[in-house]
Amino acid sequence: MTLDIRAITSCNIGPLISASISDDYIQGSGLIKTSGSCEISGIYTPAPGDIVTFTYSKSGVVRYIPRKLRVLSSFADPFRRITSIELGCKLTYLQDLTDPINWDAFDDPENEDRDVDEIVTIPIYASSIMQKCCTELGVTPSQIPLTNRFSIAEFDFSGGYVDILSDLLISESYCGFLDLDENLVVFSLDNDGGDGPLINSEKLIDIGPIGVGQLPGNAVVVSYSTLKLKAPDGTELQVPAPDEGESQVSASDVSAQWGKDISTTESQGNIPVKWKQKNTDNEYTNIYPTLTKSTTTTTYKIISYTDEDGKTTRKNVVDTRIREELKTSVIDASNLYSQYLSNDISVNVFLIPTTTTETFEYNQFGDEIKKTTTTYKSAISELGSLGLDLVFSDGYVNINNSLILTDQEIVTSQILGNYRTSKTQRFASWPQTISGQQGISRARELISTSTACSNYINSIYELGLFLVDEVTTTDLTGSRAEQAPLLSEIANANYADTNNASSNSYRTESKSEVELATGSSSAQRRIEFSLPYAPDDIFIRTGTTYVAESSDAAAKAKKYGIVQNRMLLGNRSGMNIQTAPEYIPTRPFSSIFIEAGGVIGLYKLNGTSWTIDDSGIIVSTDAMFWGTAGRTS
């Protein structure tokens, strides 16, 4: 049976030529954003933010593509009379929406009708932060299921409402997307099954493997930071005994010592390189395994100063931070490999380095007044971005692995009272400047020999760095020692200093933890995740009784690790399917059942995309394998 994908398609802006719309993948994110593009026949000038919808009609039934999109940019071609439009959902459109505000604990609506009856900590609720983000983004959530509480005096919103909302949701193993009405649909990622349609061979256009992305781990650990409550004798609040079968918190894998922190991340995957055989029309694709490994070493130093009252303050500040990254060369230079392969030139895959160094300068009060970030990249990484031909009739240009100074950012700050004025200067290599891009474009047409190309490349990086951007900002950050304390800080301090024996001298201290989510600590293949937000211990007063409540940070971390690793496994064991849109659900992570060879498998939808033209529509999705559901024979 041939599947009928014919349909009458339309767009609310104008006559539709074609469109492509894709959801983000679910792994590692708490929000699924949608983006895409379309071409419209005619000359149109939609404004950024204008709403775009698509419909299709089959057998007299009219349906919508289940995403409402907004115009990000457009270009009207006056010669071909075609308008090209870049699209994104409201979350994509408002990705950079932010306010440089900090929430006092008493800005949290959960605390506004409460007397100052807490000691040591006045919690800020993740649910309130989520509601604030949704309000600023203009979206209505289907539910606010978050339970995390943070024992902090203020919450910083400068990271952007979309990113904060995403991190809050994923920290508690939830995810969200915008439906056709731009409502935020929130769902749990800890989902074993669910109802869904049955798809067999008669409802499929094509299937294929996925087989990409990070490999799942035989053991998974999750790192997180939380505030632990300590009693006057220095003992920590005890976490309730875990249920049988759950693992205990272990910090044995945290590599740290006084004055220095060392953290390492590693990821593996695959990357395709397409190439065309010389003097033929034969096209091939080579699949290369990739590795990215990053080690960050942070060193600290103590700055001490004495104020006018003779009080000595000691600040622990960052002295230097060095990030050393190794990645497979083909990641940054796939076009170079394509050139070599197309010309029958043997080329190896090897690791290329990138080193980024941050140095800091402080005034006598320990306030940062200068930060310098310097980046050295491998020559092959830079060559991959130039777009030059490297193969000529007289030979080819050899690639090397030497380090080249490519970027530097210098931020200098001046503090006056409660105000900080910062000047940010960015310096970059000549190819990153406008004149450099124009020069390289001309050089592509003029260079005709490998020797000339090699000489030209060497001359580029002998030019050094150029100032490409300079921005000056003023804000109220200032010197924290000179600012008035927050209301929540005053309240916490007052209660912590009382003579009440059950409250006096209690305090919170930051603590880094590592939770073994699944597997054995001795497993050979071991991966690590980092929990964006972990809940804190809190200490509250009800009447005359003080109650200390330990957080469930370890349980949240374990759940996060299990969920993320299961999606990695499901993706690796899954399949990409193409079908007509009416056969699969419109909601990400929905369940579908695929029948093949008498076996029915349960799958979860991931990264769905719609391809449309004036004659029909196809939907493609990566179906993550979620288990065997049964047999039909």
C-alpha positions, 0 to 999 in steps of 0.5 A: 500500500502506498501512503497518500500524503497529498493535501491542500496546504495553506498559510495565513500569510500568503500562498504557500510554496514550501515550509519546514517546521521542527521541534527541539529534541527533549534530551537535556532541556525542560522546554521544547522550542519550535523553529522553521522556515517557509517560502511564500509566493509574492512580496510580503513584509511581515513584522517580527513577532507576527503569527504564522499558522499552517493548515492542510486539508485531506478528504475534506477534513481541515487540520492545523500544523499543531504549532503557532509560529512567529516571524523572526525575520523575512526577505522578499526577493523582488526578482523571483517574487518570493518571500522567505520567512524564518520562524520560531515559536513564542519561546524561540522569539522571546529566547533573549527576554530578560530583566536585570532583577533580583528577587528578594525572598519577600518578593516571592508571593508565597511569602507576602502574607507571612509574618517574619516567622522564619529563622536562618532561611526564608525559602524562595519557591520554584513554583513562584519563580516558574509563575514569574517566568510564565507571566513575563513570557505571556504564556499560561502553564497547564500546571505548576508541579514544581516543589523545590525550595531555595534557602537564598536571600535573592534569586537572579533573573538575569539569565533570561526567563526562557532558560530559567524556566527550562532549567527549573522544569528539567531539574524536577524531570518535567518538560514543556512545549507551546500548543497551538494556543501558545499555552505551556503544556507541562508533562512529566518525563518520568513516564513508563507508558501511556495510550497511543495509536498503533502504526504498522507498515501500511501507515509508514512511508519509511523508517531508518535508524537514529544511532546518534547522540551520547551513548547511555551509561552503565552507571550514571552519576549526577552532580549538584549543589545544595545548601545544607542546614547546620546546627550550632554543633556543626552537624548537618540535618539528616536526610530521611533513610532512602527507600530500599534499593536506593543508593546513598549519596557519595561524594567520593568522585568529586575531585576538589581540594582547598584552593582548587577545583577540577571538573571534567566532562566528556561526550561521544557521538557520531558525525556524517561527512558527505563527499562526492567522488572526483570526476563522477556524480557518485555521492558518499557519506562517511560516519566518524565517531566523535569525542569531546572532553573538557577539563576546567581547573579553577584556582582561588585566593583569599583577599582580606581587608579591614573596615573603619570599625576594625572588622576584618573580612576575608573573601574567597575569590577566583584567581584563574580558571583554565578550560582545556578542551579536546575534540575530534577534528572532524567536528570543526572541519567537516568541510575540509575532510569532504574536500580531501575525500573528494580528491582521494587524499587520505586524512586521519581523524585526531584530537584538536585542542582549545584552551580558554584562560580567565584571569581576574583582578580585584580591588582591596575590598575583593571586588572584581575590577578586571577579567581577561578571557583569552582563547587559543584554538587549533589551526584546523578548527580555524581553517574549518571556518574560512571556507577556502579551497585546500586542494589544487592542481599542484597539490594540497594544503597540509593541516596542522594541530598548532594553537592559534590566538583567536579571541580575547575579551577584557572586562574592566569595571569601576565601582562608585558607591552602589554603581558599577560601570563595566567596559567590555572589549572583544578582540578577534582574529582578522577573519572574524572582522568585516574586512577580514570576511570580505578579504577572504571572500575575494581570496577564494577567487584569486588563490590558485595554488596550494603554496599561495593558499598556505602562505595566505593562511599563515599571513592571516594569523600573523596579523594578531587580534583586532577590536571588534566590539566595545560596550559600556554598561552601568548597573546597581551591582556595585560592591556588595559590602557597600549595599544595604542588606536585603529585607530577608537578610535582615530578618534571617540575621535577627532571628539567628541572633536571638537567645532562643536556644533552638534557633541561635547559631543555625546557619546554611552552608553550600555543599557539592554532592554526587548522587549515583543514579543507576549502575555500579560505581565500578562500571566501566562506562560511566557518564555524569549529568549536572542538575541545574537547580537542587532544593535546599534544606529549610528551617521554619517556625510554626508558633513556638515550634521550630521545624528543620526540613531536609531537602530531597535533593538526592532523590531529585538528582537520582530521578534526573539521572535515570530519566536522562539516561533512559532517553539516551538509551531510547534514542540509541535503540529507536528509529526515525519514522516518516508518515502522514501527520494524521497517524501520530500524536501532535504532543512531544513525548507522546506514546505510539505503538509500532507493529513489525514482525508480530512484535509491538514496541512502545515508543516516545516521540522526539524531535518531530518535524513537518515538511510541507509543499503545495502538494502535500505534507510529511511528518518525521519523528525520532521514535525513542524505544520505550519497551516491548508492549506485546505480540500479535502472533 
